[in-house]
Amino acid sequence: MTSDNSLPVTSRRWRNWGGNHQAVAADVLTPRTVDEVAASVKEAATAGHRIKVVGSGHSFTGIALADDRRMLLHRLAEPVSVVGDLVTVQAGMPLYRVNALLAEHGLALPSLGDIDRQTIAGAIATGTHGSARDHSTLASLVAGLTLVTGTGEVLHLGPAAELFPAARLGLGALGIVTEVTLRCVPAFVLLADERPLPLAEVLAGLDEQLAANEHLEFFWYPYTDHAQVKLNNRVAASDRPLSRFRAWMDDDFLSNTMLEVVCRLGRRIPASVPAISAISARALTARAYTDRSDRVFCTSRRVRFVEMEYEIPRAALPEVMAALPGIIAALPFRVQFPVEVRFTAPDDVWLSHGYGRESAYVAVHQYATSPHEPYFRAFEALCEPLGGRPHWGKLHYRDADSLRPAYPRFDAFLAARNTLDPHRLFTNTYLDRVLGP
Ligand SMILES: Cc1cc2nc3c(=O)[nH]c(=O)nc-3n(C[C@H](O)[C@H](O)[C@H](O)COP(=O)(O)OP(=O)(O)OC[C@H]3O[C@@H](n4cnc5c(N)ncnc54)[C@H](O)[C@@H]3O)c2cc1C
């Protein structure tokens, strides 16, 4: 199990990657077998305790906070099975290991998010996604899973199971996932084509570009009209590798080391932020390179930030992008991070942000130690009336009453929770808020 946090993973003290949530668990459980997981659940149910299984702690919300017993799955045996395009892995396996394993078998996941440090169970539990014309959340790639319920029963759920559309993206509220089967695709190479463009040009050509490209995302630099567009498309072979120096310069030095320096400067001298943003936007250059798909999708993020991300119906994107500069200009502080915009296809997973519609995702970030709440609240006030659905693992202020209308199968999910976790063994403060007690 990996954690980029400095605390040892088995410490009773815990904090998330963003550093905005901390907890001290009453106990830390590290089962070695599924039977031990089930036995721990039964014992906790009898003794009136709660258990929260935690992945890599990369959620910005309190979804992974364990104030009673915390469970880690890194000691669980790791059988791997590969049957055609179906690959079964231990649920606590980090994505970077899943990706390496798939590559060994000539397979890959068709779409991934920005990083690969999350566990597969944590990623599917919160609706983690990338940007893809033809794909949705990672949860939509789940073809089966093994779940230990709140009564200690071990269930193997596949597409035919009634509760499968709930369990694929369960927020950690339905049980402990011990194994996940993923529907993969043959390994592929991507041509990454990144270029700076005026924001107005990006928005004007969006429909056409979304149809023409498999993976499109863009970053808008606040206080400017500049954007950086990233297009990733399949090619037959990796014949344009990025030079080591360029990879280090762009993805390590500029995206991490320099960003940290710039964020610290912006925090000390807030008035400098718009000028820094303009310089950063003007410094953007075009680049094109090829590499294995997961190496193109995932980058390293060392600068700590906090984030809110809203899924909105794709047609609402122009309204959101038009309102954002006004929101940012009215804030009593400066925004130091670009706004990230991604797109996904619809899926049928009950609590997926992409349930039943073409989605645009707009993410706002702020340096971890800088103020963010007025920014995030204003952004949420913009997105909520548009039918927006907040990312389950990223900051938001919604509760069950306000989320119900956004998800057509919300009550069906609550019924599944009553069936699978009748005594609320897996709940915590965040789940009580977003699902009700
Ligand atoms: C730098 C950074 C970049 C990110 N990039 C993206 C991105 O590109 N796209 C995106 O959509 N999100 C992104 N995220 C958010 C991240 O993918 C999610 O928050 C994800 O849930 C984190 O996985 P984790 O393993 O850290 O899970 P945790 O945060 O530890 O846990 C999340 C939830 O999963 C549950 N859980 C974990 N393991 C199990 C299990 N075995 N059984 C049942 N429940 C379980 C926990 O109980 C909790 O409810 C990013 C986060 C960071 C910090």
The ligand as an SDF file (V2000), in Angstrom:
LIG
                    3D

 53 58  0  0  0  0  0  0  0  0999 V2000
   -3.2050   14.9280   -6.4980 C   0  0  0  0  0  0  0  0  0  0  0  0
   -4.5750   14.3200   -6.7400 C   0  0  0  0  0  0  0  0  0  0  0  0
   -5.0000   14.1190   -8.0340 C   0  0  0  0  0  0  0  0  0  0  0  0
   -6.2710   13.5670   -8.2810 C   0  0  0  0  0  0  0  0  0  0  0  0
   -6.6730   13.3900   -9.5720 N   0  0  0  0  0  0  0  0  0  0  0  0
   -7.9210   12.9390   -9.8210 C   0  0  0  0  0  0  0  0  0  0  0  0
   -8.3830   12.7760  -11.1540 C   0  0  0  0  0  0  0  0  0  0  0  0
   -7.6590   13.0100  -12.1230 O   0  0  0  0  0  0  0  0  0  0  0  0
   -9.6640   12.3610  -11.3440 N   0  0  0  0  0  0  0  0  0  0  0  0
  -10.5040   12.0970  -10.2910 C   0  0  0  0  0  0  0  0  0  0  0  0
  -11.6730   11.7650  -10.5310 O   0  0  0  0  0  0  0  0  0  0  0  0
  -10.0710   12.1940   -9.0170 N   0  0  0  0  0  0  0  0  0  0  0  0
   -8.8120   12.5930   -8.7610 C   0  0  0  0  0  0  0  0  0  0  0  0
   -8.3800   12.6940   -7.4650 N   0  0  0  0  0  0  0  0  0  0  0  0
   -9.2580   12.2190   -6.3870 C   0  0  0  0  0  0  0  0  0  0  0  0
   -8.9730   10.7440   -6.0420 C   0  0  0  0  0  0  0  0  0  0  0  0
   -8.8720    9.9570   -7.2070 O   0  0  0  0  0  0  0  0  0  0  0  0
  -10.1220   10.1530   -5.2020 C   0  0  0  0  0  0  0  0  0  0  0  0
  -10.3590   10.9290   -4.0830 O   0  0  0  0  0  0  0  0  0  0  0  0
   -9.8510    8.6870   -4.8000 C   0  0  0  0  0  0  0  0  0  0  0  0
  -10.9380    8.2310   -4.0530 O   0  0  0  0  0  0  0  0  0  0  0  0
   -8.6330    8.5050   -3.9390 C   0  0  0  0  0  0  0  0  0  0  0  0
   -8.3590    7.1230   -3.8000 O   0  0  0  0  0  0  0  0  0  0  0  0
   -7.6850    6.6020   -2.4490 P   0  0  0  0  0  0  0  0  0  0  0  0
   -7.1790    5.2220   -2.6730 O   0  0  0  0  0  0  0  0  0  0  0  0
   -6.7570    7.6040   -1.9420 O   0  0  0  0  0  0  0  0  0  0  0  0
   -8.9970    6.4860   -1.5220 O   0  0  0  0  0  0  0  0  0  0  0  0
   -9.2740    7.1720   -0.1020 P   0  0  0  0  0  0  0  0  0  0  0  0
   -9.3250    8.6300   -0.2640 O   0  0  0  0  0  0  0  0  0  0  0  0
   -8.3380    6.6150    0.9250 O   0  0  0  0  0  0  0  0  0  0  0  0
  -10.7420    6.6040    0.1890 O   0  0  0  0  0  0  0  0  0  0  0  0
  -11.8130    7.0420   -0.6000 C   0  0  0  0  0  0  0  0  0  0  0  0
  -13.0490    6.2070   -0.2730 C   0  0  0  0  0  0  0  0  0  0  0  0
  -12.8650    4.8760   -0.7190 O   0  0  0  0  0  0  0  0  0  0  0  0
  -13.2060    3.9940    0.3130 C   0  0  0  0  0  0  0  0  0  0  0  0
  -12.4240    2.7850    0.1620 N   0  0  0  0  0  0  0  0  0  0  0  0
  -11.0880    2.6620    0.0110 C   0  0  0  0  0  0  0  0  0  0  0  0
  -10.7740    1.3630   -0.0780 N   0  0  0  0  0  0  0  0  0  0  0  0
  -11.9280    0.6690    0.0180 C   0  0  0  0  0  0  0  0  0  0  0  0
  -12.2630   -0.7170    0.0070 C   0  0  0  0  0  0  0  0  0  0  0  0
  -11.3290   -1.6410   -0.1400 N   0  0  0  0  0  0  0  0  0  0  0  0
  -13.5590   -1.0680    0.1410 N   0  0  0  0  0  0  0  0  0  0  0  0
  -14.5200   -0.1430    0.2810 C   0  0  0  0  0  0  0  0  0  0  0  0
  -14.2630    1.1780    0.3040 N   0  0  0  0  0  0  0  0  0  0  0  0
  -12.9860    1.5620    0.1660 C   0  0  0  0  0  0  0  0  0  0  0  0
  -12.8650    4.7470    1.5900 C   0  0  0  0  0  0  0  0  0  0  0  0
  -13.5330    4.1830    2.7040 O   0  0  0  0  0  0  0  0  0  0  0  0
  -13.3860    6.1080    1.2200 C   0  0  0  0  0  0  0  0  0  0  0  0
  -14.7740    6.1160    1.3930 O   0  0  0  0  0  0  0  0  0  0  0  0
   -7.1200   13.2110   -7.1850 C   0  0  0  0  0  0  0  0  0  0  0  0
   -6.6710   13.3940   -5.8730 C   0  0  0  0  0  0  0  0  0  0  0  0
   -5.4050   13.9420   -5.6560 C   0  0  0  0  0  0  0  0  0  0  0  0
   -4.9330   14.1480   -4.2320 C   0  0  0  0  0  0  0  0  0  0  0  0
  1  2  1  0
  2  3  1  0
  2 52  2  0
  3  4  2  0
  4  5  1  0
  4 50  1  0
  5  6  2  0
  6  7  1  0
  6 13  1  0
  7  8  2  0
  7  9  1  0
  9 10  1  0
 10 11  2  0
 10 12  1  0
 12 13  2  0
 13 14  1  0
 14 15  1  0
 14 50  1  0
 15 16  1  0
 16 17  1  0
 16 18  1  0
 18 19  1  0
 18 20  1  0
 20 21  1  0
 20 22  1  0
 22 23  1  0
 23 24  1  0
 24 25  2  0
 24 26  1  0
 24 27  1  0
 27 28  1  0
 28 29  2  0
 28 30  1  0
 28 31  1  0
 31 32  1  0
 32 33  1  0
 33 34  1  0
 33 48  1  0
 34 35  1  0
 35 36  1  0
 35 46  1  0
 36 37  1  0
 36 45  1  0
 37 38  2  0
 38 39  1  0
 39 40  1  0
 39 45  2  0
 40 41  1  0
 40 42  2  0
 42 43  1  0
 43 44  2  0
 44 45  1  0
 46 47  1  0
 46 48  1  0
 48 49  1  0
 50 51  2  0
 51 52  1  0
 52 53  1  0
M  END
$$$$
